[in-house]
Amino acid sequence: MKTINPEIVDRFIQLSGPLFEDVQQSGIFKDSKTFVDCIPKTNPEEIRSAYNEQRSKPHFNLKAFVYEYFRMPDEDETEVFKSGETMDKHIEKLWDYLSRRPDEEVSDFSTLIPLPHPYIVPGGRFREIYYWDTYFTAEGLAAAGRLDTVKNLTRNFAYLIEKVGHVPNGNRYYYVSRSQPPFFVMLVDLIARMEGEEAIEEFIPALKQEYDFWMEGSSDLSEGETHGRVVKKEGCILNRYWDDRPLPREESWREDFELATDLDPKQSEVRYRHLRAGAESGWDFTSRWFRDEESLKTIRTTEILPVDLNALLWYLEHRLGQWTKEQRYVEASLQRKTAFDDLFWDQEKEFYFDFDLEQGSRTEVWSMAGAYPIYTGLASDEQADFIAHALEDKFLKEGGLVTSLHSTGQQWDHPNGWAPLQWIAVQGLMNYGHNPLAKTIAKRWLKLNESVFNRTGKMMEKYNVCDLSLEAGGGEYPLQDGFGWTNGVAVALKSLFDL
């Protein structure tokens, strides 16, 4: 039964209130995520009283106050690379290093949502489980023969769906107002692939509940109307990214607040929601969401129908229809498929693009989101051939596939490449028989992984696929190492092609 609501963040002293806002705007921590992951050493009411009493005194030191009353989050640094150790050996060691035991003894004052089963964290500043990261990590775990771990990850998500109503961005209370790309069905698919469909019966109720979350409010919509994550367009219910709270993200408070200082309160709320919806997309941030691709201030995520999200939700409908035999899922998948090409496929450019609800037309942004329809099996054979050509001709670089063709300084744009998008494309190409191109992408990506590892001893969150001598850039935080989904995709690709 759902027991956790987005408003729960107001209960935490490190997520709302005067102390929270003062700390986040003060810059005493380089990373806004540090304070929201701190744990009060005593009852928050005592801390509030102490803060109200001391804050106006001469020589009050905010940083000293925080260190006195809060325990700092653990800083995860990956193990030092041992000279001569191979990347494969390093990843094998990292599985255990990035593993976390069930959260049995979590402070009532912590922002961590306890999970009942062991799980894997991405690494670096990411000290909790993340939704879509987990699927790509799981593909590597499965290839490494760690199916029990994959099942634990999937059961944790089923638990979160029961408690929160959906899989949140991560298992932190400040993440519950949003989700991430719905890959839970892919995790369940992975178990079915490994153990047969009888092994997934326990997850069907959670899959149905997640679908209901994404479709909430859809039954009352008229043509052209929107509500939360649902949009009625061309007689069909489609989806967009959203967030239930129109405030700065708690874990990026200062950055979001500063981005809206030029706006009145109402306009600020709109921008905050666009930023939060961008975080729900997993692509935070990218020119896909910008009106002017040079400026984050023109973000308009909720005005975009994303091709990747709708391809994933079609797959969820399709699989629920197969697994439950319920007609409502079958009909929903057929309706979405009919609307999909009309909205997202550009016949002249021979590629899939996001749809701009405000303009009533497709966007101009070439991105790897356009590969999702071959990953989920939505594309026709002819469309798949066109997509394969575009991937090879436009996106394939020396180090693998570049995220978009637009160089904006944002981390989900040119020149960066990301492990999950390599996997999406490789799997999609193989679905339609483009195996040689899929293998070329895998080999180039793995060569880049190996090269950076040999130079630094680390597996990175993202890579510069265009200039192999440079680190990837962009983003609101320093380049992270670890790194869950990079490790997972590397292991899975090596297994897939016997490399």
N, C-alpha and C positions, 0 to 999 in steps of 0.2 A: 504494500500500500504506500502511495506517495506520501512522504513525510517531510521533505525538504523543499522549500520554496525560495525564489530569488531574494525575497525580502529578508531572508535570514542573515544577510551580510550586515544589516543594521545592528545586529546583536554583538558584533565583534569590535572591540576598541581599536584594533589595528586595521579595520576596514571602513569605518565611518566615524564622524564626529570631529571636534576641534583638534584633538591630538593627532589623529590620522591625517587631516588636511595640512596641519602645520608641518608634520614630519615630511609628507610627500612633496610639499612645495619648498621646503628648506634646502633640499639637495644634500642633506647629511649622508645619504646613501647614493652612490652613483646610479644604482639600479632601483627603480621604483618597486620592483618585485621583492626586494629584501624585506622591507618593513611588513608587508602583508603576510609574509611567511614567518615572521617572528612569533614567539610564544610568550604571552604574559607570565611572569614568574609568580604572580599573586592574583587575587581576585580583581578583575578589571574595574570594578566600582572603586576599589581602594586606589587604583592607579589614576582614575578620573579625578578623584578628590585631591590626590597629591598634585596632579597637574594643574588643576584649577587654583590651588593654593600657591603653587610655586612659580607659575609661568610669568606673572607680572613682577616678580622680585628682581631687583638689580642683579646683574651678573648671572642670571639664570642661563644654564647651558642645556639646550635641548638634546644634544647628542648624548651628553652624560646621563641625562634623565632616562633616555631610551635604553641605554646600556644597563642602567641600574634596575629597570623594571621589566626588561624583556630579554629573553634568551634568543640569541641570533640563530638563523637557520644554518644547518650544516652546509659547508661549502664542499661540493663534490668536485674533486679534481680527479681525472682519470689517471690510472697508474702510469708511472714513468715508463716510457718505451725502453725495452732492454735491447741493447745493440745486438743485431743478428736475428732478432725475433721477426718472424714473418707476420704479414697482415692477418693471415688466417688464424695463426696462433693467438695473436693479440685479440681478435674478435672473440675467439673461444673463451679467453680469460674474462673479457668484458661482460659476457652473459651473466656470470655470477656477480661481477662487480656492480652492474646496473640493476641487479635483482633486489627487490624489497620483500621482506616477510609480511604476512598479514598484519594489519594495523590493530593490534590487540590493546595496546596501552597508549592511546593518543589523548593528550590533554583536552579537557572540555573547552579550553580557551584557544586551542589550535585551529587554524583555518583548514587543516587537512581533513577531508572526508575519509574516515577509516574504511578500508576494503577487507573483505573476509578471506581473500585468497592471495597468494604471492603474486607479484607483478614486476614489470620492467619499467624503469624510468628512462627518458631519453639521454640524460646526462647534463653536466654543466649547471646552469641556473634552473634547469627544469627538474625539480625534485619530486615530482608527482607523475602519475600516469597521464598521458594525453590521448585523446580519442583516436584521431586518424593516424597518428604516429604508430599506435599499437598494432594496427593491422599489418603494416609493412615490416615492423619488427617481427611479428608472428610468422610471416612467410619465411624469414630466415631461421627462426626457431624450429619451424616444421622441417625445413630442409636439413637442419642439424640434428634431427631426431628428437627434439624436445617437445613432443606433442602434449605431454602433461602440462607444461608451462602454457602452451597455447590454450588449452582448455581452461586453465585458471584465469587467464586474461579474459576469455570470453565469459566466464561465470562472473567475474567482477563487473563486466559491462551489464549483464543481465540484472545483477544486484543494484547497480546504479539506476538502471531504467525503472526498477521497482520502487526505489527510494526517491528518485528525483523526477521521474516521469520521462526521462530521456537520458542519453549518455551526455554528460556535460563536457565542455571543452577539456577539463581535467578534474581530478578529484580534490578540488579546493572549493570551499563555499563561495568564493568570489567568482567562480566560473559557472555557477548553476543557471544563470540567466541566459546562457547560450549553449549550443552544442558545437559540433564540427561536422565536416562532410560525413554522411552516414555510411560508414564502412563496416558496421556491425554485421550486416548481412554477408559481407565478404569473409569475415572471421568465421561465421557459421558455415559458409560455403567451404572454407578451408578444412574444417573438421569433417564435413560430409565427404570431402575428397579423400581424406586420409582414413576415415573409419566407416564410411557408409552413412546413408541418410537416417538410419535408425538412431544414430548417435546424436542427432541434433534436435530430437523431439523436445528436450527440456528447454530449448531456446525459442521455440515458436511463439509462446505468449509474450516474451520480451520483444521479439521482432514486430509483432502486431502492435504492441504498446508504443514502440518507437515510431512506427508508421503513423499512428494516431497523433503523436506529438507533432510531426511535420505537417499533418493535414488539419490541425486544429482550426476551427472556424470556417472550413471549406464549404460546409453544407448550406451556409446562409449567404453565399456570395452571388452577386449578379455580375453580368459581363463587365469586365474592366475594373472591378472592385478588388481591393486588397485587404488582407487582415493578417497581421503577424507575418508568418512565413508562407502564406498562401495567396495566390493571385489567380483570378479567373480570366483567361485569355483564349479567344477563339473557341468558346464553349467548353474549355477544358481547365481543370485545376492544375496549375503549375506552381513552382516554389521558388522562393528567394531566401537569401540569408537575412537574419534578423537578430535582435537581442531585446529582451524585455525591459532593460533598464536604460533610460536616456541620460546617463551620467558618464563622466570619465571612467575608463576602466580602472578598477582599484589597483591592479598590478602595473599600470602605466599612467597613473594619475597625473603626474606633473606634465608628461609629454602631451596628453590629451587636453589638459586644462590650458596649456600654453598655445595649443593649436586653435583654440576657440576664443581667445581674448579679444578678437576683433568683432565678435558677434554679440547680439543681445541674448538674454537668457533663453528665449524660445528657439532662436536659430542655433544656439549652442547645443541644445538638446538634440536637434536634428543631426548636427555633425557628430555628436557623441554616439548616437545610435548607428550612424554610418561606419564609424570607427569600430564599434563593437561588432557590427555585422561583418565587417572585414575580417575581424579576428575569428568569427564563427566559420568563415570560408576557409580558414587555414592559410590563405594567401594574404598575410598582413605584412606588407601591403604591396599593391601592384597597380599598374596603369589600367588594368581591367575595370577598376572601380572609380577611376578619375574622369571628370569632365575634361580637364586639361591635364594631359599626361605628365606635365612637369610639376604639378602641385598637389600635394596631399590635402591641401585645403579645399580642393574641388571634389573630394571623395563623395560618392553617392551610391554606396553599395546596395541599399534597399531599393533603388530604382532600377536595378539590373536583374534580369532573369538569367541565372548562370547556367551555361550548358553542362558543366560538370555535375552540379547538384541535381539537375533534372535527369541526367543520364543515370546517376546512382539511384535516385528514387524510382525511376522506371524499373531498374533491376530489382529493387526491393519489392515492388508490386508484382513483377514477373515471377520472382521466386516464391513469394507468399501465395500467389495463385497456384503454382505447381505443388507446393508443400501442403497447403491447407485445402485445396480444391474449392475455395470460396470464390463465388462468381464476382464479388465486388472488387477483388484484387485483379482478376483477369480483365474485367471491364475497364478499370482504372489504367492498367498498363496499356491496353489497346488505345484508349483515348489519348494518353500522353504520347504514345508513339506517333499517332496521327498528327498531333499538333507540333511535335518535335521538329520535323523537317521544315514545316512552314515557317517556324520562328527562328530556328538556329542554323539551318543549312543555307549557305550562299552559293547558288549555282554558278555564278560567274567566277568567284574566287575558289570554288571547289574545296571549301573548308567550312567547319562549324565555328560560329561566333556567338558570344553572349548577345542577349536582346535587351535593348534600352527601352524601358517602359515609358519613360517621359517623352522620348523622341518617336516612339512607335516604329523603331527600325533596329537592325543589328548594329552592334558597335564595330569600330574599325580595328580593334585590337587583336592582332594575331597572337594567340597564346596556346600553351600546351593543354589548356582545358578542352580545346577542340579535338583532342585524341580520346577523350572519355567515351564517345559513342562506339569506338571500335573495341575498347576495353570491356564495355558492358554488353556488346553484341547488338547494339541498336542500329548500326550503319548497314546499308546494303553492301553487296560485294563491290559495286561500282564506286560507291562513296569511300569505301575502305581503300581502294586503289588510289583514289585522289588524295586521301589523307596520308597514305604511305609516301606518295610523291612529295607532298608538302613537307612532311617530316624530314625526308632526306634532302630536299632541295633548300629548305628555308631554316630548319631548326637544328639540323645535325652539325655539330662543331667538332673540333679535335678531341674535346673531352666528353662528348655525349650531347644530349639534347638541351638546348637553351630554353629557359622558361617562357620567354616572350621575345618578340622582335623589337621591343621598345626599351631603349636605354634611359632609365629615369632616376637611377640611384636607389630605387626601391629593391628590396631583397628578392621579391618574386617577379623580377623582370630580367632582361638582358644585362649583364653577361652570365648570370648565375644559372646553375643547374642543380636540381634537387633529386635525391634518390627516389621518392615516390613517383615522380613524373617519368623517370626512366622506366620504372616497373610498369606503370600504366601503359606506356607506349609499347614496350616489348611484348607484354601479354596481349595487348590489342592487335598488334601486327601478326602475332602467331595465331590469333583467332581466325585470321583471314588468309593464312598461308604465306605471309611475307616473312618467312623465317630468316633468310639471309640478312635482310636489313635489321631485323630484331637482334641478331647475333652481333652485327657490326656495332650497334648502339651499346650493347652489353659490354663488348670488348673495350670500346673506347672509354666508357664510364669506369670500368674496373681498372683500366690502365691509369686513369687519373687518380682514382682512390689509392692505388699502390704507390704512385709517384709522390703524392702528398704525404702518405704514411711514411715512406722511406725518408722523406725530408724532415718531417716533424714528429713522427711517432704517434700521430693522432688520426682518428676518424672524425671528419668534420660534419657539421650540420648541413652545409651547402658548399658548392664549389664553383669557381670561375671556370666555365667550360670553354671559353673563347681564348683566354690567355693563360696557359697552364702554369706560368711562372708566378701568377698573382693569386692572392687569397680572394675569396668571395667577399663582397661588401654589401652595404645597405643594412636596413633593420634598425631596431630600437635598442639593441644590446650588442656587446662584442660577439665575435664569432665563437660559437660553442663547439666543444668537442665532446666525444662520447662514443658514437652518437647513435642511439637506438635504431632509427629507420635506415641510416646509412649502412650500419652493420647488417641489418636484416636483408636489405636488398642485395648487398654484396654477396652474402652467403647464398641467397636464393638464386641469383643470376649464375653464380659459379656452378651450382647444382643443376640448374636448368640446361646449361650448355656444356656441362662437364669440362669447365675451364680450370 
